[in-house]
Amino acid sequence: MFYNSVLTNDMQKQQYEKFLKIVGSLSNLFSESEVPFLYYRIAEKIFCKAFEADDLSRSDVSVDVKKGDLGIGLKTFVAGNHRTLQKITEFGSSDKALYESLSLDEKIRKIALIRNERIDFTQRVHGINKSIYHCVIRDKNQFSIFEKNMNFINVEDIKDIKENKGSITFNDGVEEYSFLLSKNTLTKRFNTSNILQQFEIEILENPLDFLVDCMQNISSLAYFKPKETIFLPLYGRNHTVFSKSGLNQWNANGRRRDINEVYIPVPIDVHKKYPNFFPNRETPFNLKLPNGKTIQTKICQDNGKALMSYSNRELGQWILRDVLKLNEGELLTYDKLQVLGIDSVRIDKLNDENYEINFAKNGSYDIFISQSSGLEG
């Protein structure tokens, strides 16, 4: 898998264990349990630092980190009986329209298909060939490391579908699943008996005293300006991907266009609230894609309404062909984006010449522009 593979070495694993022991020792800050506490966001940071992995946790995708071409979903949970159900996919409120009116069998198969498509989408976006779960299992005064393949659900083999009070259980002949109706969440049973490593956690009785001593030894703190971030929609007005503009610009009338010619809409509200985020129109800048490739892009068209690649086709080749897997001549629709769970992109500004792009979940632009209401650039 990962932990005992050529992607790691003994020094990295020792660092990882040390970091986990430090964080676990502070558990009395949060509870008085003998089971050490580990917040999942901290677990992600620890993993990335110890193993020099790429943090994807802000990208709203099916894995949390990437190491080489391996995608890794990080989980931490209490051992229990070592056969607990754990969340693997959470569907948004807008996703319900895709399956809530279907029959029981059709609903489960649709949910399974959506889950599979989102894993596949994540792997295409980030250049991942395989995905796994890496779990930190919390038990009395100890942490254990466990790993398991992130398998696609065998939709054709789904059986034993049973509706219970508040959930629907099923299996695909390999794994057991449960869909929680009230939370729109798909869970999977993790059999964690095959542990890779286990180590004791010494929980400090008075962790605040320890932290005070540490702070007294720090002479100064360095503060770094965070990256500036905006969100852009992948659609036009009324949540519509128009047939002759935006990501379907290749289909527009007029001059002959490259089959991959697209642009990402930049609404006027973004320019008004963040007038200095992008360079001046026609000034090229570097845009790093989630797969690590960097392309030259620019803001263009009237009122700077379009983010395009400098070559007029690189951006479309990546989005339409490499990621969305649309055939040449196939129109993108908002329904297609909904199935993938995305309808926006996040743009991070590193400096005036370098930016990064990542896909964002459904509703991200709406939330961003609503929260930005009344702000000045």
Residue pairs with C-beta under 8 A, 6 or more apart in sequence:
1 132
1 134
1 147
1 148
1 149
2 8
2 67
2 70
2 72
2 132
2 134
2 147
3 13
3 134
3 145
3 147
3 196
3 197
4 196
7 51
7 67
7 68
7 70
8 51
12 50
12 51
12 52
13 50
13 197
15 49
15 50
16 46
16 47
16 50
16 51
17 197
17 199
19 46
19 49
19 50
20 38
20 46
20 136
20 143
20 199
20 201
21 143
21 199
21 201
21 202
23 38
23 42
23 46
24 36
24 37
24 38
24 143
24 201
24 203
25 36
25 201
25 202
25 203
25 204
25 207
26 37
26 204
26 207
26 210
26 211
27 33
27 35
27 36
27 37
27 201
27 203
27 207
28 203
28 204
28 205
28 206
28 207
29 37
29 207
29 208
30 37
31 37
34 140
34 141
34 203
35 78
35 138
35 139
35 140
35 141
36 138
36 141
36 142
36 143
36 201
36 203
37 138
38 76
38 136
38 138
38 143
40 74
40 75
40 76
41 57
43 74
43 76
43 136
44 55
44 57
44 64
44 65
44 74
45 55
47 53
47 64
47 65
47 72
47 74
47 134
48 54
48 55
48 65
51 67
52 67
53 65
53 66
53 67
53 72
54 65
54 66
54 67
55 64
55 65
56 63
56 64
56 65
56 66
56 71
56 126
56 290
57 64
57 65
58 346
58 358
59 126
59 290
59 346
59 358
59 359
59 360
60 341
60 342
60 359
60 360
60 361
60 364
61 118
61 121
61 122
61 125
61 126
61 359
62 71
62 73
62 89
62 118
62 119
62 121
62 122
62 131
62 150
63 71
63 72
63 73
63 122
63 126
63 128
63 131
63 150
64 72
64 73
64 74
65 71
65 72
65 74
66 72
66 126
66 128
69 127
69 128
69 129
69 130
70 128
70 129
70 130
70 131
70 132
71 122
71 123
71 126
71 128
71 130
71 131
71 132
71 150
72 131
72 132
72 133
72 134
73 88
73 131
73 132
73 133
73 134
73 150
74 133
74 134
74 135
74 136
75 86
75 133
75 134
75 135
75 136
75 190
76 135
76 136
76 137
76 138
77 84
77 86
77 135
77 137
77 138
77 190
78 84
78 137
78 138
78 139
79 137
79 138
79 139
79 144
79 192
82 137
82 191
82 192
82 193
83 189
83 190
83 191
83 192
84 189
84 190
84 192
85 176
85 178
85 187
85 188
85 189
85 190
86 187
86 188
86 189
86 190
87 185
87 186
87 187
88 115
88 186
88 187
88 188
89 114
89 115
89 118
89 185
89 186
90 183
90 184
90 185
90 186
91 111
91 114
91 184
91 185
91 186
91 341
92 184
92 341
92 361
92 362
92 363
93 184
94 338
94 362
94 363
95 114
95 184
95 338
95 341
95 362
96 184
97 338
98 110
98 114
98 338
98 339
99 106
99 107
99 110
99 111
99 114
100 107
102 110
104 161
104 163
104 168
105 161
107 168
108 158
108 161
108 168
108 170
108 179
109 155
109 158
111 179
111 186
112 153
112 155
112 158
112 172
112 177
113 155
114 339
114 341
115 153
115 186
116 152
116 153
116 155
117 339
117 340
118 340
118 341
119 131
119 150
119 152
120 152
121 323
121 340
121 342
122 128
122 131
123 129
123 130
123 131
124 322
124 323
124 325
125 290
125 291
125 323
125 359
126 290
126 291
127 290
127 291
127 292
130 149
131 149
131 150
132 147
132 148
132 149
132 150
133 147
133 148
133 149
133 150
133 190
134 145
134 146
134 147
135 145
135 146
135 147
135 148
135 190
135 192
136 143
136 144
136 145
137 143
137 144
137 145
137 146
137 192
137 195
141 200
141 201
141 202
141 203
142 198
142 199
142 200
142 201
143 198
143 199
143 201
144 192
144 195
144 196
144 197
144 198
145 195
145 196
145 197
145 198
146 190
146 192
146 194
146 195
146 196
147 196
148 190
151 174
151 175
153 172
153 175
153 177
154 172
154 173
154 174
155 172
157 172
157 173
157 174
158 170
158 171
158 172
159 170
159 171
159 172
159 173
160 169
160 170
160 171
161 168
161 169
161 170
162 168
162 169
162 170
166 180
166 181
166 182
167 178
167 179
167 180
167 181
168 178
168 179
168 181
169 176
169 177
169 178
169 179
170 176
170 177
170 178
170 179
171 177
175 188
175 189
176 188
176 189
177 186
177 187
177 188
177 189
178 186
178 187
178 188
178 189
179 185
179 186
179 187
180 186
180 187
204 210
227 348
227 349
227 350
228 274
228 277
228 348
228 349
229 346
229 347
229 348
229 349
230 270
230 274
230 277
230 346
230 347
230 349
230 368
231 344
231 345
231 346
231 347
231 360
231 364
231 365
231 367
231 368
231 369
232 264
232 265
232 266
232 267
232 270
232 307
232 344
232 345
232 347
232 365
233 265
233 267
233 343
233 344
233 365
234 241
234 246
234 247
234 264
234 265
234 337
234 342
234 343
234 344
234 345
235 241
235 246
235 265
235 334
235 337
235 343
236 242
236 245
236 246
236 265
239 334
239 343
240 334
241 247
241 248
241 331
241 332
241 333
241 334
241 337
242 248
243 251
243 331
244 251
244 252
244 253
245 252
245 263
246 262
246 263
246 264
246 265
247 262
247 263
247 264
247 316
247 319
247 320
247 332
248 262
248 331
248 332
249 257
249 261
249 262
249 263
249 316
250 257
250 258
250 259
250 260
250 261
250 262
250 316
251 257
251 331
258 312
258 313
258 316
259 313
259 316
259 328
259 329
260 313
260 314
260 315
260 316
260 317
260 320
260 321
261 312
261 313
261 316
262 308
262 315
262 316
262 319
262 320
263 300
263 301
263 306
263 307
263 308
263 315
264 306
264 307
264 308
264 315
264 345
265 305
265 306
265 307
266 278
266 299
266 304
266 305
266 306
266 307
267 305
267 369
268 303
268 305
269 369
269 372
270 277
270 369
271 303
271 304
272 377
273 369
273 372
273 375
273 376
273 377
274 372
274 377
275 377
276 377
277 347
277 349
277 377
278 285
278 299
278 304
278 307
279 285
279 298
279 299
279 352
279 353
280 299
281 298
281 299
281 300
281 304
282 298
282 299
282 300
283 298
283 299
284 296
284 297
284 298
284 310
285 296
285 297
285 298
285 352
285 353
285 354
285 355
286 294
286 295
286 296
286 297
286 353
286 354
286 355
287 294
287 295
287 296
287 297
287 309
287 355
287 356
287 357
288 294
288 354
288 355
288 356
288 357
289 295
289 318
289 357
290 357
290 358
290 359
291 318
291 322
293 318
295 309
295 310
295 311
295 314
295 315
295 318
296 309
296 310
296 311
297 307
297 308
297 309
297 310
297 315
297 355
298 307
298 308
298 310
299 306
299 307
300 306
300 308
307 315
307 347
308 315
309 315
309 316
320 326
320 332
321 328
323 359
324 332
324 336
324 340
326 332
326 336
334 343
337 343
337 362
338 362
341 361
341 362
342 359
342 360
342 361
342 362
343 360
343 361
343 362
343 363
343 364
343 365
344 359
344 360
344 361
344 362
344 363
344 364
344 365
344 368
345 357
345 358
345 359
345 360
346 357
346 358
346 359
346 360
346 364
347 355
347 356
347 357
348 355
348 356
348 357
348 358
349 355
350 356
